[in-house]
Amino acid sequence: MTSASRLPDDLTAELLAMGHAARAAAARLRDTTALQRTEAIREMARQIRRDAETILAANRADLAAAATRLTGPELDRLALDSDRLEGLAAGVDAVAAIPDPVGQETARWQRPNGLDFARVRTPIGVIAVIYESRPNVTADAAALTLRSGNAVILRGGSECLQTSLALHDAIVRALGIAGLPAGTVSMVQTADRDAVGLLLTGLGGTVDLLIPRGGKSLVARVKAEARVAVLGHLEGLNHVYVHTAADPDIARRVVLNSKMRRVSVCGSAETLLIDARVAPEVLPLIAADLAAAGCELRGDGRARALLPGIDAAIDADWMTEYLAPILSIRVVDGLDAAVAHIAAYGSGHTDCIVTQDPAAAEAFTSRVDSAIVLVNASTQFADGGEFGFGAEIGIATDRLHARGPVGAEQLTSFKYVVRGTGQTRP
């Protein structure tokens, strides 16, 4: 039966059954060992590689269907080729190789009465991930949730549905080979928008945490309508600030890579802030590098005075995640002005300072309240793999319960285990 002919009651029953299957799988996973989970994740990577041609064919179908509706950056996020698919499988292998967080003690202490207290990492339970045209999230989320002992329900965007379903087929086969229930990784099989609304209800109490990964409107809807906890992932309005004590060569490399390595990722820089004292010498060099790489520049009045011919930046530019080869430039009077601009326009995602002054670096990292703050390094390092997490489900910009790249450790909660020898409380 196609999604178009499915009655809402049918969809409700299907998703409720999926939620209960995920809840049962989560309970089963609590009895598995770290080694069992590791072997299952490795099997996922093997099955994805085995199904490479099927997955790539599904992706070509998705791309053809989406070609008239998506922009260049959106199509780039959707597209897979042999190298990207191998990178996706390698990311799953990397998750298998990281330490299993379940059962790890994060603190332990004793009280004078002899009680022994331990804080221990434990799975959250059932996680629902709602995402747009990013098929890699299907594999990353499956591997990371299993690594952390959770069951997951995936709802990919309509643009990547066929690719995600092909990946899911490989993942479910791997679970069966490893002896784990299929409900460990469930996939909503329809592009029907009602499915998102049903997930936001929590599916009868079976969903413990929602993670949206996509554009601003998706995240806003999830946060506004969800009846369960949400781990938010906002857009990447990222900044590079070139301080007065910046090394010009480092500034040129960091700015160029931050913007142009891959413009369609959320770690791409969207605004360059540069100190007025070094702008006359350094900004033309940075601009020449960017222009040679095909980047369009927009600037405030002082930037345009140094770079005749670039377009004027308007207020909307400071608040736009371009995800395209476009960069806004503002000349600022010192670190205070740079921090103030980031506070006013940033999304709390990723921001960078380029400086050789340790005191300026310390002030920037302490005052900029973003999930990731870098010193003399590209904003494109805003990636769970680069952090050593193997992969990520997204970059969390909320303050609770995790911030930055969400890997396996960030998908756990904790409990207290208290051991005694017969103590009673007076």
Secondary structure, 3 states (H helix, E strand, C coil): CCCCCCCHHHHHHHHHHHHHHHHHHHHHHCCCCHHHHHHHHHHHHHHHHHCHHHHHHHHHHHHHHHCCCCCHHHHHHHCCCHHHHHHHHHHHHHHHHCCCCCCCEEEEEECCCCCEEEEEEEECCEEEEEECCCCHHHHHHHHHHHHCCCEEEEECCHHHHHHHHHHHHHHHHHHHHCCCCHHHEEECCCCCCHHHHHHHCCCCCCCCEEEEECCHHHHHHHHHHCCCEECCCCCCCEEEEECCCCCHHHHHHHHHHHHHCCCCCCCCEEEEEEECCCHHHHHHHHHHHHHHCCCEEEECHHHHHHCCCCEECCHHHHHCCCCCCEEEEEEECCHHHHHHHHHHHCCCCEEEEECCCHHHHHHHHHHCCCCEEEECCCHHHCCCCCCCCCCCCCEECCCCCCCEECCCHHHEEEEEEEECCCCCCC
